[in-house]
């Protein structure tokens, strides 16, 4: 249900070269949970290539290497208990906590100098 709002609210992707920033991703990798006609129509209308495993036909294992990056990142974010349990229900608070968590994760991954 949230595929459309997430992709619609995606900021422009700035490139190093000339031209306008891209407003859409090239491909969307998803598992069988997103294999519904509405999502496929939306992606086709936006010009996004869908890499979605089909229910009853395809295996989700082909998406493994792309999925691992997402699962790892979610694991890093959910290691912060306040984000994992969502004590606060407002979008503003959750967004602020997520940004703080991402900042802490990035700061810890920097090499010590």
SVG drawing of the C-alpha trace seen along z (x, -y; Angstrom):
<svg xmlns="http://www.w3.org/2000/svg" viewBox="-4 -20 48 42">
<polyline fill="none" stroke="black" stroke-width="0.4" points="0.0,0.0 2.9,-2.4 4.8,-1.9 3.1,-4.8 3.5,-7.4 7.1,-6.4 8.1,-6.7 6.1,-9.9 7.8,-11.6 11.3,-10.5 13.6,-13.5 15.5,-14.2 18.6,-12.1 21.5,-14.4 24.0,-13.2 27.5,-14.6 26.8,-15.4 24.6,-17.7 20.8,-17.6 17.9,-17.5 18.1,-15.4 16.3,-12.1 12.9,-11.9 12.5,-8.1 14.7,-5.0 15.6,-2.9 14.5,0.5 12.6,1.6 13.5,4.9 10.7,6.5 9.6,9.8 6.3,11.6 4.5,9.4 4.4,6.6 3.2,8.8 -0.2,7.2 -1.5,5.7 -1.9,2.2 1.8,1.9 2.9,3.3 0.6,0.8 1.9,-2.1 5.6,-1.2 4.9,-0.8 3.1,-4.2 6.2,-5.8 8.6,-4.0 10.3,-2.0 11.4,1.6 9.8,4.0 11.9,6.9 9.2,8.5 9.1,12.3 5.7,13.7 3.5,15.5 3.4,19.3 6.0,19.0 9.3,17.4 11.6,17.9 12.5,14.9 16.1,16.2 17.0,14.3 16.6,11.1 19.0,12.3 21.9,10.0 19.8,6.9 17.6,7.9 20.5,8.5 21.5,4.8 18.0,3.8 17.8,6.4 21.2,5.4 20.3,1.7 17.0,2.4 18.9,4.5 21.2,1.6 18.3,-0.8 16.3,1.6 19.2,2.1 18.1,-1.2 15.3,0.0 13.3,-3.2 12.9,-2.9 12.2,0.9 9.4,0.6 8.0,-2.7 7.0,-4.2 6.3,-7.5 3.6,-7.4 4.0,-10.7 5.7,-10.8 7.9,-13.8 9.3,-12.0 9.9,-8.7 11.6,-10.6 13.8,-12.5 14.8,-9.3 15.5,-7.5 17.8,-10.4 19.6,-10.4 20.1,-6.6 21.4,-7.0 23.8,-9.7 25.1,-7.5 25.5,-4.5 27.5,-6.6 29.6,-8.2 30.6,-4.7 31.5,-3.5 34.0,-6.3 37.7,-5.3 39.2,-6.6 41.7,-9.4"/>
</svg>
